[in-house]
């Protein structure tokens, strides 16, 4: 029986454990904080739960235009309020419940769970420093390192857990911040800036870049910026935060040009660092890159024989879905099962702002910079009948296809629940379908997916 030892119980770790245990391996997971890792306990599950409440607040804010009245009276701005203490209590409860569910599933498969911090003592021995004290050496035929990453902390903006916060410290706040300053306009910063605006905070978003979400489609970023400004957010682009200090019941963010921004709270969303320190990785022959991430190939192998890596610790694409895929691929590869290497070109991702931004495949930036021979169509949702019924004014569907074959190579959706709407485009990219396949598929009328079909029909006409 193959002995599998997994360090880290996040999506990369627990999905690998499911795969290996179902294949008959003897599996041990060493996890320090709780099953599910940061994705379940402090990141994906908590943040998207908070965002779900924020989404309802956004809907209620526009309900008057849809003809809704409270008790038959006139529409009253702000008539719906939020109890953030209750919201965050629900967030914590859901995270704990999800972690317990994962643990129960692992135990059902006879996976051994060791509470402690794992490290390598060579490529075939994992030492678990136990939470109750002492340590245990566990021999392994194969090791998977899936220890994730943590929020990056800046020296001049030390979090205190009360007013200066990282994203994993937000869920103990009992009342809606009066003025939340968000430093960082990447995915995490944009998501929380959007959420707290909907929850009723005044929000200032400090970005060192030219635009919000600099890594996303430029058209999508522009839509989001327009929405943010219309909802009253303060956007400070091309503004680098120099320091954040606590002043009584508030904070002061000092910018590089000397300007100061005062608020009640500050969220630092300035990236992540991998959890690779003091793990014996280099001594075991596991190579790291200049930023400390583990170097892994497309089947999750590291430079050390028998040692694999999955998830944020690899820095490949910091998504729970990618971590899970890397973990499954690692186990299937080692156990000799048929395996398809990780293809990042077909990975879909989503930014949970309001509206959401979902993307897959070839990007507009790649098309422009590499001169790719593709056709592109962008369909604004403002022309979609279902969008009009639901009061949706912002967003679009964008499709890219090869000029000759018509094969769908990428797409972007900006819309409420774009995370759901991107799936047919992802399927088309993964299965190498043409725009003719999509154009010839019936879409419900009226529906938002009708814009996907219409974009495909327009691309069909372009090719002709």
N, C-alpha and C positions, 0 to 999 in steps of 0.2 A: 504494500500500500504506500503510495507516494505521500510523503510528509510535506505539507504546505504550511508555511508560516507567513502571515500577513501582518505588516506593521502599519496600523492605521485602519480605522473602521468607517471611513467615509464612503462615498459612492464607489470609488475605485476599489477599496478594500472589501466592502461587503458584497458587491457584485462578483468580485473574484472568488470570494468564499462560497457564494451560491453555486457558481459554475464548477469549482473544484469539488465541492462536497457532493453535488449531484453526479459527478463523474466517478465517485468512489474514493476520492483522496481523503486522507486524514488532515483536517484543517484546524489551525489555531490562529486566532486573531488577537493581537496585542493592541489594546486601545486605552488611551489615558483618560479621555474626557467622557466618552459615551458613544454608543453605536450611532452611525449616521454622520459622525464628524461635524465639521463646521457647516457643511451644506444643510444638515438637518437642525443642528442646535443653535447656530448663530448667524447663518448666512441665507441660503436659498429659501428654506421653509419659513423662517421668521420674517424675512424681508417681504416675501410675496404675500404672506398673510396680512401684514401691515398694509401693503399696497392694495390688497383686495378691499379693505375698508376705505382706503383713500379713493378707490375707483367709484364706490357707491356714493361718496361725498361729492365727487365730480358730477355724477348723474343727477343727484338731488339738486345741485346748484343750477342745473339747466332745465329742471322739471317744469318751471313756469312756462317756458316756450312750447312745451308739449301739451299744455292745457291742464296741468295738474294743479290743484288748489288744496291747501290744508284746511280741513273742516269746511269746505265750500267757500272760503274767503279768498282774498286777493293773494297773489304770490308774494311771499316775504323773503327777501334775501337773508340767508343765514339762519333760516328757521330750523334747520337740522344741525345739531352740534355733535361733537364726538367726545367720549370719555376715554382719554388715552390710557388711563390706568387699566380700564376694563379691556381695551384693545390689546395692550401689551400683556395682560394676564392671559388672554386667549392665545396670543402668540406663543408665550412660554409653554402653555399647556399643550398646544398642538405639537410643538417641537418635541416635548417630552414623550407624548403619545406616539409620535412617529418613530422616535428612537426605540421605544419599547417594542413596537411592532417589528422593527428590523431585528432586534435582539431575539424575540420569540421565534421568528422564522429561522434564524441561524441555529438556535438551540434545537429546533425541530429536526434540522439536518445534522445534528450531532457535532456542530462546530464548537470547538473549545474557545471560550472567551477569557482572556487574561487581562485583568485591570492593571495597567502600568504603562510605562514609557519604554518603547522598544528601541534597541540599537544593535548594530552588527558587531559580532566578535569573529570576523571572518565571513566568507561568502556562504557558509552553511550552518552558522550558529547565530541565533538571535538571543540576546540577553534582555529580559524584561525587568526593568527596575519597578518593583511592585508598589502600588499606592499605599499598601499597609506596612511597607518597610521590607527590606531585603531584596533579593533578586532571584531570577530563575533563568537558567540557560536552556534553550530549546533547540534541539538539532533539527535541521531541515534539509530536504532534497531540493526544494525551491523556495525562494524568498521573494515576496512582493513588498516593495516599499511604497506606501500610499499615505504619507504623512501630511499632505496638503500644504497650505500656506496660511499666513496670518497677516493682518493689516500692517502696512509699513508705518512706522512711527518716526516723525521728524523731531530732531533734537530741540528745536525752538518752538515746538507745539506739543509738549508732553500731555497725553490724555490724563484726566483726573477722574473719569468715570461719571462726572456730574454735569459739567458745563463744556469741557473739551472732550470730545468723544470719538472713538473709532466706531465702525458700523456694527461691531458685536457688543457695544455697550449701550445701544439705544433703547433696549427693551425693558429698562427699569424706570424710564421717565414716566411720571404719573400725570402730567398735564401737558397740553399742547404747547410747545415752545413759542414764546412771543415772537422771537426773531431768530430763525435758524440760519447761520452762515455755513454754507457747504463749500469746502475747499477741495477742488478737483471736479472736472467735468467729464470724466470717463463714465462708464456704465453705472458704477455704484453711485457716484455723485449725482448723476442725472436722475437716477431712479428715486433716490431719497429726496432730492430737491423737488421733484414732481409730486411725490407722496405728501410731503409736509406742506406744500402749497395747497393741495386739496384738503388736507386736514385742518387748515385754517391759520397756519403760521405765515408770518412774513418771511420770505426766503431770499437770501442773497447768495448767488452762485458765483464763486471765484474761480476763474479758469485761466491758466497760463497760455492756452492755445487760442487760435483765431475764432473758434466756434465750439459750441457744445458737441460732445461726442465726436471728436476729431477722427476716430477710427471707423466711423460709420459712413454710409452713403451721404454725400453732401446735400442732396435734395431732402433726404429724411431729416438730417440735422437742422436744415432751414425751417422745415415745417414745425419741428419741436421748439426751436427758438421762438418762432412766431407765436406759438401757443403759450409758451412760458411768459413772454412779454405781455400778451393779452390778459393773462391771469394775474398779472401784477408782480411777477418775479423780477428781482433786480439781477441783471446779468452783467458781470464784470469780466469780459473777455480780455485777453492779452494782459492779464493782471496776475502777477506771481505773489503768493503769500510768503512773507518773510518770517513772520512769527505769529504765535497766538498766545495771548496771556489772559489770565483770569483776573477780573476786577469786580470784587464783591459778588453780586448775583448775576454778573454778565461776563462777556468776553470782549476782547479787542483783537482784531486781526490787523496786523500791520503789513502793508503791501510793499513790494520792492521799491516802488517809486515814492514811498513815504506816506501815502494815504493810509488812513485808518478807518476800519469798518467796525462799528459797535453792534453787538447783538446779545441775545440771552444765552445762546448755545452755539457751539461750533462743531460740525462734523468734519473730521479729517478723512477724506477719501482719496488718498494719493498713492494707491497701488498696494501691492502685496510683496511679501518676502517668503521664500520657501522654508519649510521646516526641515532643514538638513543639517543644522549645526549639532555637533557633539553626538553624532550617530555612528561614528566609525566607518563612514562610507568610503572615504578616500583610502583608509587603511585596508579595507576589504576589496579595493580595486574598482570602486564605482566612481566613474568620472563625473565631474560637475562642470557646468559652464561658468563664465565670468560672474554671473549673477547668483550663483549658488544653486541653480536648478540641476536636477539629475538629467543627464543626457540619455535619452532612450530612443530606440528605433521604432519603426512602424508596427512591430509586434511586441513592443514594450520591453525589449531586452536592454539591459545596461551593459557596460563594458566588463562587468564581472560575471563569470559563468554561473548560471543558476540564479542570478539576481535580476528581477524585473522591477519596473517602476510604473506607477499609474497616477493620474490626476494632477492637481495643481503643482505638486512637487516637481513635475517635469516641465512646467511652463509652456506646454504645447498649445492648448486652447483651454483657458480656465473656465470650463463648463462642466457641470455635474454629469451631463450626458456623455461627454468625451471621457471623463474619468472612468465612468462605468464601462464604456466600451474598451478602454485600455486594460482595465482589470480583467474583463472577460477574455479578451484576446490573449493576454499573458498566460492565463491558465490553459486555454485551449491549445496554445502553441506548445507549452511545456508538456502537456499531457498527450500530445500527438494527434489531436483532432484537427480536422480541416479548418483553416482559419483564413479570413480575409484581412490583410493588413489595413491599418487605419488610413482612411482617405479623407483628408480635411476638406477637400473641395466639395464634398456633399454634406458637410455638417451644417445644420441650421442653428441659428442663434437668435435670441430675442432680448431686447431691452425693454424692461417692464415699466416704462414711463407711461404717461397718458397724453397722447396716444402711444401705443406700443410700436416698436420698430423691429421687424423680423427680417433676417437676411439668410441667403444660402447661395453657395457657388460663386461664380465670377462676379467681381464688383465693378462698379463704374470706374473706380480709380485704376484698376487693372486694364480695363478696356482703353482708357485714355492714355495711360502711360506706356502700355505695350503694343498699342495699335491693333488690338484683336479685331478680327473680321467678324463682327456680330451686328445684328439688328437689335434695337432697343425700342420698347414702347412703354410709356408711362400713362396710366389711366387714373385721373383724379377721382376720388370717391364722391366728390360733389355731384357727379353726373349719375351716380348709382341710385336707383329707386329705393332700395332698402335703406341705404345710408340717409336719404332724405327723410324717410319715415321715422328713423331713430334719432334724428337731429344731429347726425354726424356731418361736420363741415370740413374737417381736416383729414388729410391722408391721401394715399394713392397706392396703386399696384404697379410695379415695374417688372418687366420681363426682359431677359436677354436670350437671344438664340443665335446659333451659327448661321451665317448668311447662306451657305450652300445647302446643308442638310436640314436646317431648321431645328436642330437639336437644342433643347432648353439647357442653358449652361448656368443660369443664375437668376435671382430675382430678389425684390425688396417689397415688403408690405408695410405700410404705415397706416395703422387703424386700431380701434379698440379690438382687443383679442387677436392681434396680428399673429401671436404665437400659435393660434389655431389655424389661421388662414394660410400660413406659410407651408403647411403640410403637403398640399397637392403639388406645389412648386418643388418642394424637397424631393418628393417622389419622382417627379419628372426628371430632376437633375440626377438622382441616384440611378434610375432605370434608363437613362438616356432616351427619354421620350422626346418627340418633336412637338412643335407648336400645333401641328395638325392633329396630334392625338388629343391635346387639350381642347382645341377649338371644336373638335368633333364629339366631345363629351358633354352630355346634357348637364346644365347647371340649373338649380332651382331658381324660379323667378317668383318674387324678388329675393335676392340674396346678395351678400357681399362677395361671395365666391363668383358671382356672375361677372365681376370685374376682371377676375383671373381669366375666365373664358373669353371675354371681350378683348383683353390684351392679346391673347393668343390669336384670335381671329384677325386682329389688326396686323400682327406680325406675319401671319400667313399672307395677307394682302401685300405687305411690304416686299416679301420674298418674290411674289409674282411680278 
